[in-house]
């Protein structure tokens, strides 16, 4: 697996506009109406992540879920992070 180069990382503004790049991670905050909706979303992401064998760093406080993606084995952002972020965005848009 190779890390994205700086040009590819800059292009993420267009391909993943709701995600921010911070310290070799891509990060997004999701907001829901309540805890049950947030937890349900986390369950969907967990199943998706397990299928991809690529797992997020995340936190949940009531109706908010913060997801941070990085490829730990490589020490930065890889195509796996982009694929998982896109799949997560698709879950949120359903």
C-alpha positions as CSV (number, residue, x, y, z in Angstrom):
1,X,0.0,0.0,0.0
2,X,1.3,3.4,-0.9
3,X,0.5,6.7,0.8
4,X,-1.1,9.5,-1.2
5,X,1.2,12.3,-2.3
6,X,0.6,15.9,-1.5
7,X,-1.2,16.6,-4.8
8,X,-3.6,13.7,-4.2
9,X,-4.2,14.9,-0.6
10,X,-5.0,18.4,-1.9
11,X,-7.4,16.9,-4.4
12,X,-9.4,15.4,-1.5
13,X,-11.1,18.8,-1.1
14,X,-13.0,18.0,-4.3
15,X,-13.5,14.2,-3.9
16,X,-14.3,14.3,-0.2
17,X,-15.5,17.9,0.5
18,X,-16.9,17.1,3.9
19,X,-13.7,15.6,5.2
20,X,-10.7,17.6,6.6
21,X,-7.1,16.6,6.4
22,X,-5.3,16.9,9.8
23,X,-2.0,15.4,10.8
24,X,-1.9,12.5,8.3
25,X,-5.6,11.7,8.9
26,X,-8.9,12.5,7.2
27,X,-11.5,13.6,9.7
28,X,-15.3,14.1,9.6
29,X,-17.8,15.0,12.3
30,X,-21.3,13.5,11.8
31,X,-24.3,14.9,13.6
32,X,-27.5,13.0,14.2
33,X,-30.9,13.7,15.9
34,X,-30.1,11.5,18.9
35,X,-27.9,8.9,20.4
36,X,-29.8,5.9,18.9
37,X,-29.3,7.3,15.3
38,X,-25.6,8.0,16.0
39,X,-25.1,4.5,17.4
40,X,-27.0,2.9,14.5
41,X,-24.7,4.7,12.1
42,X,-21.6,3.5,14.0
43,X,-22.9,-0.1,13.8
44,X,-23.2,0.3,10.0
45,X,-19.7,1.8,9.8
46,X,-18.3,-1.1,12.0
47,X,-19.7,-3.7,9.6
48,X,-18.4,-1.9,6.6
49,X,-15.0,-1.4,8.1
50,X,-14.7,-5.0,9.1
51,X,-15.6,-6.1,5.5
52,X,-12.8,-3.8,4.2
53,X,-10.4,-4.8,7.0
54,X,-9.7,-1.1,7.6
55,X,-10.9,0.3,10.9
56,X,-11.5,4.0,11.9
57,X,-10.5,5.8,15.0
58,X,-13.7,7.3,16.3
59,X,-15.6,8.8,19.2
60,X,-19.2,9.3,20.0
61,X,-20.8,11.9,22.3
62,X,-24.6,11.7,22.3
63,X,-25.6,12.6,18.8
64,X,-22.2,13.3,17.3
65,X,-19.7,10.8,15.8
66,X,-16.2,11.9,14.9
67,X,-14.4,9.6,12.5
68,X,-10.6,9.8,11.8
69,X,-9.1,7.6,9.0
70,X,-5.4,6.9,8.5
71,X,-3.4,3.9,7.4
72,X,-1.4,3.1,10.5
73,X,0.8,0.5,8.8
74,X,2.0,3.2,6.4
75,X,1.9,6.2,8.7
76,X,-0.5,8.4,6.7
77,X,-3.4,8.6,4.2
78,X,-3.7,5.9,1.6
79,X,-6.3,4.8,-0.9
80,X,-7.9,2.6,1.7
81,X,-8.8,5.7,3.7
82,X,-10.4,7.3,0.7
83,X,-12.4,4.2,-0.2
84,X,-13.6,3.9,3.4
85,X,-14.5,7.6,3.6
86,X,-16.5,7.4,0.4
87,X,-18.3,4.3,1.6
88,X,-19.1,6.0,4.9
89,X,-20.4,9.1,3.0
90,X,-22.7,6.7,1.0
91,X,-24.1,5.3,4.2
92,X,-24.9,8.8,5.5
93,X,-26.6,9.7,2.3
94,X,-29.0,6.7,2.3
